[in-house]
Amino acid sequence: MTARERGVRVPAVVLARGSDREAVVVQEFVAGRSLDDLAPAERTPALLTAVWQQVALLHSARIAHHDLVASSVLVDDAGRPWL
């Protein structure tokens, strides 16, 4: 079961291919800005709470992100965080 199927807001995987030595994953484009590109006033308590809710969903699904930093959190035009 994927993160998306478990309720985590992540772009849909369009293509995933790999071998023993390398892999590529192509995801659906989501228009928005990374969390670290937002002005401080845009990083509201409500937005940060929504980010932590997405992280909690990952955790409850026992899925590790491996690179969860502000630049890897996307905020869409509706103000929703994507991991």
N, C-alpha and C positions, 0 to 999 in steps of 0.2 A: 504494500500500500504506500502511495507517495505522500509527501507532505501536503500537497494540494488536496488529495482525497481525505486527509485528516483535518481539513479546515484551515490550514495555514495559507495565508495570502501570498502565493508565489506565482510567477509567470508559468504558463503551461509549457511543458517540454515538447518541442516540435520534432527534435531529432536527437538521438543518443546513440553513439557508436563508440566502440573501443576495442582494444586488444590487450595483450599482456603488458604492453609498454606504453600505451597512450590512449587517451579518450577525448571525445568532444561531445559537448552538450549544447544544443541550440534551443533557446527559449523564446517564447512569444515576447514581442516588444511591448513595454509598458511606458507610456509617456509620463515623465515626472522628473524630479530632482532628487539627488541623494541627500540624506539627512545632514551630512556635513556641508552641503551647499546652501542650506537654509539659513536665513538670518536668525540671530538669537531669539528675536521676538516671535518668529514662526515656530520655534521649537517649544510649543506650549505643553503644559502638564497633560492635557488631553491627548495630544499626539504621542508624547512619550509613554503614556499609559497604554495606548493602542500598540505601540512598538513592543512593549513588554508583554502584552497579551499574545501577540504573535510568537514571541520567543517562548512563552509558557506553553503554547500549543505544540511547538517543536519539541520542547522538553517532555511533555506528556506523551508524545508519539515516539519518544526515545530516538529522535533524529538529531544528529550533530551537524551544525552549520560549517564549522571549521574555519570560517573567516568572517565572523560577525563583528563588523566595525561600522562606524557611521557611514562610510562611503559605500557599503554594501546594502544599506537600507534605503529603498526608494520610496519617495512620497509622491503619490499620483496627484493629478489635478484636483481631485475631490478631497485631498488631505488624508488619504488612507495609506498606511505604511505597507510596503511589500518587502519580503525577505528574499 
